[in-house]
Each structure stands twice: as structure tokens, then as C-alpha cells.
């Protein structure tokens, strides 16, 4: 059994999935740095674990959710992991996925 934690923002930010991220300081360059732009809220209502093209589980996102964690079975070999958030416009891929293997592998 593997654990997959999906997030909108990096863990160290402490931000919730639907929270807005204020812009950081700009840096020199021809264009405005990405970090100097505000991080918009996404109004996610749920997170779904999609593995190899099949939706395995959907979990609601609430106002206190920083991440959603799924337990999945993985066999040896290649897999396509594509978890997503359900937002008003449809599906939005999760920005971060932290995969933790079985205890004996850690």
C-alpha cells in the first residue's frame, strides 16, 4: 500500500488548497517573475485519485484542507498517476503529489 498526498501549494507554505497566495517580491528581469504574481484560489470541491486512466477514489475538499491523502495499491512497473481537483471549470491537475512507499521500502 502506498500513500499519495496531493496538494495545491507546497507543504512548507502552510496554505490550504483553496487559499490565495499573496505575491512575493519581484526580481530583476525583462518580465515580472512568476513569484511576484498572486496565486489565485481554485474553489476545489474534491480531489480524485486517477491511476492508469481510472478514477479510484474521490474525497471532498473543505475550507480547512491543506492536502488530501489517498491509499493506493501499486504493482511493480510503470504507472500513470494523474490526481486532480474538481473545480467550477472542470478538472485541474494537482500541483504537488507526494508519494510514500510501504514502510519496508522507506
N, C-alpha and C positions, 0 to 999 in steps of 0.2 A: 504494500500500500504506500502510495506517495501522497504528499501533501502539496497542494499548489495554492499559494496565496496570491490573489490578484489585487491590484491597486491602481488608482488613478494618478497619485502623486508618490514620489519616493518615500520610503519608510521614515527616513530621517527628517522629512518635512513636518511630520506630525499632522498633516492635513487630512481632512475627511474626503471621501470620494467626490461628493458634490460641492465641496468648498471651493471658493475662488482663491487664487494665489495672487497676492499683490506683486507688482513688478519689482525687480531688483535694480541696482544701479547700472546705468549704461556703461559701455566700454568703448574706447575709440574704434572707429571703423567707418566704412562707407555707408553701411546700413545700420539701422537700430538692431542691437543684439537681441536675440530671442529672449534672454533672461530679463530684458528691460521691458518686455511686453506683459500685460496682465494674463494670468492663467484663468480662463473662463470656467464657470460652472457647467456641468453637463446634464444635470437633472436626471441622473440614472435612477431607474426604479428597480432594476435587478441586475444580477451578474449571472452569466451562464457559462458553464464549462463545456467547451466544444473540443472533442478529441477525435482526430481522424475523420472529420466531417459530420460527426454525430453529437448532438446535444445530450450530455449526460445528466446534468443537474442545473437547476436554476434556483437562486437564492435572492430574496428581497434585499435591496439597499435601503437603509434608513438614514436619518439625519446624523446618527452617531457613528456610522460605518466608515472606518479608515481603510478597511480591506475586507475581502471575503475569502474564506478558505474552503477549499474542496479536498476531499479524499478520493483518489483515483487509483485504479489498478493499471499498471504498465507492464507489458512484457518486454523482453529484450528486443532491441531493434529500433528502427526509426518510427517516429510518430509525429503527427501534425497537431500541435497544441495551439488552439486559437480561441481562448476565452474572450468574452465580450460583455459590454454593458448594454442594457436596453435603455435607450434614450428616446425623447419625443420624436426624433427624426428617423429612428430605426435602431441599427446596431452600431456600436462603436467599440473597436478592439481595446482590450485592457492595455494600458500603457506599460504596466510592470507585472511580471509573473515570477514569483519566487518559488522554485521547486525544491522540495526537501525529500530526500530518498529514505528508504527504510532504515531504521536505526542501525542495523548491522552494517550498512554501507557508509554511515557517517563517521 
